[in-house]
Amino acid sequence: MATHHDLIIIGTGSGNSLLTPELDGLDIAIVEEGTFGGTCLNVGCIPTKMLVLPADRVLESREAQRLGVTIGGDVKVDWPAIRDRIFTDRIDQIASGGERFRRSQAFVTVYAATARFVGDRRLALSTGEEITADRVVVAAGSRANLLEIDGLDRVDPSRGVHTSDTVMRVDELPRRMAIVGGGFVACEFAHVFSGLGVEVTQIQRSGALLRAEDDEISRRYTELARGRHDLRLETVISSATRSDDGTWTLELEGLDGRTDVEVDAVLIAVGRTPNGPRLEVAAGGIDVDEDNIVVVDAQQRTTAEGVWALGDVANSWQLKHVSNHEARVVAHNLAVDTGRLDGEPIEADHRFVPHAVFGHPQIAAFGPTRAQLDDAGTPYVHYTQSFGDTAYGWALEDSTGILTVCADPDTGLLLSAHCMGPQASTLIQPLIQAASFGQKAHDVARGQYWIHPALAEVVENALLGLDFSGTS
């Protein structure tokens, strides 16, 4: 006999924020197989950025020499203090507190279990129970991919094989680490661990890092990374063996033929897979696309009646701010659908989705790259502003930071922006706002004051550099 609820929420990342006051009093079930809070809180955005900060400080202390300042001698890294500040002092308390709060609510039932669909809005749990509901929200996130190589095909921290789920909680820093991948997760961890003194070898199968970025930013970041740690491009691992002393020998095939590298730990950062198929969503009438992403409409409804989906399980961006936005849409639409809120359903707005890479330097962008605009045949004008050509850039002695803006030549509206440099993730925000609210590039540049000599002048100058003179 199945237990029936008014609403089932699968996942406690952004799914946990669906319980708005409008839904108070409904009989709500929350199904969570792991730790409350989801990927971002426990193994993603927040702890990784708390790790990035000390690594930044190490590199900044070295870079201070070009400003005429020498800081101390050898850098001392207290890894347990860094780790415990993140998890013991912050993350673990938030996660456990969130679960205690939900369990204390009389109208909420928490199931600590895995789930799979066995019918329309019917779930079988790993506890042996079955539950049903009038409405279901799938917010089950994604999981880290592994390699199809013996020894590296499963996570095993005791043997030094990690994904982002486990590597931040190691007892001590390894002396040598291989990081497999060239995307944002791999690049952020390469910055973190090399900055903290680990001998990092980064292995990337293509010829550049961060290939999803604008070509110039990808090229510049790749060259910077090459100067900081051992970077093997156009290289793959053909085999991996572990000796009795715990050393991993990775056989590589790349530009230099076959070579070996010895490391004490391996971090696999080769992307993530949405969890829809793990939930057997097809049995619930829920379609997935060729990338196993749950198909949703603009209101975040799936192909099954009474079922919504949000976050990594239902989009390709795999970004917390996208999940939060979609959660707000679903929360509103649930309240309307249950009659708890007057009005009409709303739609998600994915026109200008920004992202950031917290390496050193930071990268931030939204919209298509210039190559994508070219491939699509989209007319555009563009301008690239160097950080070092502004007053604050002089102060920083910056020689690598750039901001490229692309705009529609007829309307003057922004199409995209691509930034690499100090605080890029903050610096790009006025451009996201301009694009989102339909503000013309030159109006943004000339219609307000820009503090001199702040770094924001990089944005002002980039906008002013757009040449619309050849347009009608």
Secondary structure, 3 states (H helix, E strand, C coil): CCEEEEEEEECCCHHHHHCCHHHCCCCEEEEECCCCCHHHHHHCHHHHHHHHHHHHHHHHHHHHHHHCCCCCCCCCCCHHHHHHHHHHHHHHHHHHHHHHHHHHCCCEEEEECCEEEEECCEEEECCCCEEEEEEEEECCCEEECCCCCCCCCCCEHHHCEECCCCHHHCCCCCCEEEEECCCHHHHHHHHHHHHCCCEEEEECCCCCCCCCCCHHHHHHHHHHHHCCCEEECCCEEEEEEECCCCCEEEEEEECCEEEEEEECEEEECCCEEECCHHHCHHHHCCCECCCCCECCCCCCECCCCCEEECHHHCCCCCCHHHHHHHHHHHHHHHHHHCCCCCCCCCCCCCCCCEEEECCCCEEEEECCCHHHHHHHCCCCEEEEEEHHHCHHHHHHCCCCCEEEEEECCCCCEEEEEEEEECCHHHHCHHHHHHHHCCCEHHHHHHCCCCCCCCCCHHHHHHHHCCCCCCCC
